[in-house]
Amino acid sequence: MLACGLRLNHLVVFAYSSGGVPIVAISDPNFLFRYRRSSTSYALNEIAEAHKSRRIYFSVASNLNDPFDFRPTYVEQSARDILNELKLQHGHKRIISRDRASELQGKALSRSEYRVLTKKMRPGYESVRAEKYAPRKVLEALPTKTNLACFSDTDSNIPMWAHYSENHTGFCLRFSCIRDEWASGTAFPLQVRYVTERPKITTAELRVFAGRSKKGPALKDTRYAAFDALFLSKSDQWGYEREWRLIDERGESGYCYVPCLKLSALIFGALTPSEFIEAAMSVVGNAIPAFQAAPSRDSYDMALKQIA
């Protein structure tokens, strides 16, 4: 797993479920590519971190350029449906354990204190209000509580060079995918799914996703579907990006060690300044090859020429 997993409402979400089963079916690319700008103050440091420490920079999801990211259509359950679900789950028992009540109170509660505190905390419409409120807060918090590192599985995409590498003046980091690490249970990039219709997520699905619902059919499938709708679904208008994502949660941008990806080449844009190419090459030396992209002579393709 990544050193910093995704924790939200005491739920830890990684690329694997607790049973070690991948949340989504994935293919297995040999390389993933990260398009970057050369004009930033941290461009050379980002190359050094990836090369020397296998650390990759993660950005807060709220800074993404797609306003629909992490925003499926929310379908709220009726109060009666939520109440029925709570009764099915808890019966006439209190809906919070003594351990959890003690955690919230900041001290160990005696049995008598617990009974007094939770006397009215059985399934009812007050409980329903809380269960309607919590999923909305999950949706609101996701973009600010989640960090991403985004990749593409192609290094020759003309719009990607234009949009993410400053009109072909930037560079591209080529990462080799270490299959042993992917199979060992560590976090790995997940492939984005491009769809024509915006996904929907219900109150019940969010409750399952956030660990607030412990009973019901096909809970594992529900968690996978919710994860897909929240983190991996984008409009097909973005399909040219062929995106893969590493997902992490710390609430702030920064570098994180990623054992499943190893920097294996630098690729410079067709218009990358020679001064930057020279500086970048001094960071990696002769340890990895370097290429420069150039427009093909007879097709709409970017051809790569090895320069080191």
N, C-alpha and C positions, 0 to 999 in steps of 0.2 A: 504494500500500500504506500501511497505518498505519505511523507512524514506529516503532512497536514491534510487530513481528510475533510470531508464536507459534513459538518455537524450543525444540525438545525433542529431545535426542540428535542434534543437528546437523540436524534437520529443520525447515524453515520452512514453516508452514502458514498460508496466507492464504485469502481467499475465492476466489482464483483458483489454478489449477494453474500450473506453470512455463510451460506453453504458452499461458496466458491464457484458458483455457476455464473457465467457472464450474464449481465443484465440485458444486453442486446446481442444478437448474432452479428459477428464481425468477420470481415475478410482479413487477410494478413498481408499488408503491403510490405515491400522490401524497404522503401524509403518514405519519409514524410518531409515536407518542405515548409519552411517558415519565411515568408516574405517580410523584409524589414526596410526601414528607411536608413540612409547613410548620414543624414544631416543632424540626427539627434546627438546629444552630448553623451549618451550611454551606448551608442552603437558598437564601439570597439570593446567596451566592457562586456556587452552581451555576448559577443563572439568569444571573449576570454573565458567567461563563466561556463559557456557551453562546452568549450574545448578542454579546459583544465579540470573542471569540477562536475561536469554533466548536470549543471544547474540551469534551469530554464525560467524565463521571466513570465510571471502570471499577472494578468490585469483584472481589475474588478469588473464584474459583468455589467454593472450599471453604466460603464463607459463604452459599451458595444455600439456599433453603428447601425444596428437594427432595432427599432423601437418595439418590435414584436417578440424579440428574444426573451425567453422565460415568461412569456405572457400568453398562455393558452386561454381560450374562452372559459370563464368560470361559470359553472352551472350550480347554483346553490340549492341544496335540498330544502324541502319544507320542514318546518319545526316538528310536525307530527312524524315524519319519516325519521328524523334524527332521534326523537324521543323513543320511537319503537326500536331503533337500533341500539340505543343505550340500555333499554330494558332487556333486550336480548343478550347484550354483553354482560351487564352487571346484575340483572334481576333486581332484587330489593337490597342489594349490598351497597355500602358506601362506594362512591366512584373514585376514591383516592385512598391509597394504602397509608398505613401509619408511617412507613419509611419515607414515602414521598411527602406526606404532610409535615414530617419533621424537617425534611430538607427545605421545604418552602418557608417554614417558621424559623429556621436557623438554629434549632435546638432539638434534642431528643425528647419527644413527647411521651408522657406516660399514657397508659391505656385510658385512664379517666380523662386526661386532657384531650386525647385523640377523639374520644366519644363526644365530648362537648363541642369540639371544633367542627366535627363532621356530622353532627346530629342531623342536619338538614341536607347533607350532601348526598342524597340519593337521586336516582334519575327523575328529573322533573324539568319544568320549563326554564328554571334558572340554569340547570345544566345545559340545556339546549342552547341558551344564549352564549355560553362559553364555547360550545362546540361549533357554533356558527362563526364566532369571532376568530378562533384559532386558525382555521384554514385561510381566512382572508389575510391574517398577519403573516402566515407562511409565504403566500404569494407576494406580499409587499416586500418581505425581507430578502427573498431569494437574490435579486440582482445586486444588492449591496453586501450580501453575506457570501457570495460565491465568486471565486476567481477562476479564470480560464487561461489556458495557453492553446492557441488555435493554429492549425496546420492545414496544408493541402497535400493531396497525393499526386500533384503534378508540378513540375518546375518550368513548364513552357506555356503557361496560360497568359496571354497578352493582357487581358483586363487585370489580372492579379498583379502583374508587374507594374501596370499603370496606377492601380488604386492603392496598393499596399507597399510599393517600393518607389514611391515618388516619381512616377512617370519614367520608369526604367533607370533611375539614377541611384537606386538602392542596391540591396543584395538579398540573397536567399540562403538560409541555412539548410543544408541537407542532413537529415538525421537517418541513420540506419536503425531499423527496428530490431531489437534484440529479442529473438523469439523465446529464448529460455526464460527471460524475465517476464514476457507476456504470459507464459504458461505457468509461472510460479505463484500467481496470486497477487503480484504487485499491480498497482494501478497502471492502466494503459490508455492510449487515446481511443476514443469512441467515435464512430462514424456518424455524422449528421445525416438526418433523413429529410429530404426535400419533398414537400407535400403541396397539393393544390388547395386544400381546405385547412383552415386553422384548427388545430386540435382542441378538443374540449376536455375539461377535467371537472369532476363533480365534487361536492363536499365529502361524500363517502370515500372517493378515491384519495382525496387529500388527507383525510383522517387516517386511512390505511398507510399512506406514504409517510406521514409524520408519526406513526406508531401510536395513534390514539384509538385505533380500532384493532382489537386482538382476535376477533372472531369473524366468521363469515367465509363463504366459499372463495377459493382461488385467490387468497391474499397475496401470494407470491406473484401471480400474473398481474394483479392489480398494481402492485408496487412497480413492476417493470413498465407497465403501461403509463403510470404516472410519471416515472422517471423520463421516459421517452418524450412525453408531452411537454414536460417542464424544461428539459435540458437539451434535447437532441432534435427537435422539430423546427424547421424553418420553411419559409415560403420557397416554392420552386424557382422563384425569380433569382434566388441566390445560388442556384444549382451550379453555376460556372465555377464557384469557389472550391467545390469538392472537398469540403471541410471535415477535419477530424478535431476532436477536442479532448484536452486533459482538464479535469474538473477538480477544484480544490477550494477549501474555505478557510480563510483567515480574516476576512474583512478588510484586507489592505493588499495593495500590490507588492510584489517582491519575487525573489528567486526561490526555487524549490528544486531539490535533488530529484532527478527522474532517471532511474536506472534502466528503463526499457528503451531509451533513446540515446544514441551516441552520435555526436557530430562527426560526419564522415566526408564533408566537402563544403567549400564555399562557392557560391555562384553569384557573380556580379552582373548587374544589369547592362544593357547595351550602352547606356549613357552614364554609367557610374564614373565619377571623377577618378583619374589615375592616382591622385594623392591618397584617396581613401583606399583604393585597391592596394597600394603599397603599404599603407598603415595596417590594414587588415591582415595582409600576408605576413607582416612582421609579428603579429600576435600568434599565429599558428605555425610559422616556420614551414618546414617541409613535411610536417606530420600528416597533413591531409591534402588532397588535390584541390586545385582551384580552377574554375571555369568562368567564361564570360559569355553571356547570351548575345545573339545578334540576329536580326531579321533574316529569314531564309530568302534565298534569291528567287525562288519560283513558287512559294506557297505562303499562306498565312500561318507560319510557324516560327518559333524562336529556336534557332540552332545553338548548341553549346560548343564552344571551343576551349580545350584545355589550355590554361596559361601557366600552370605550375603543378 
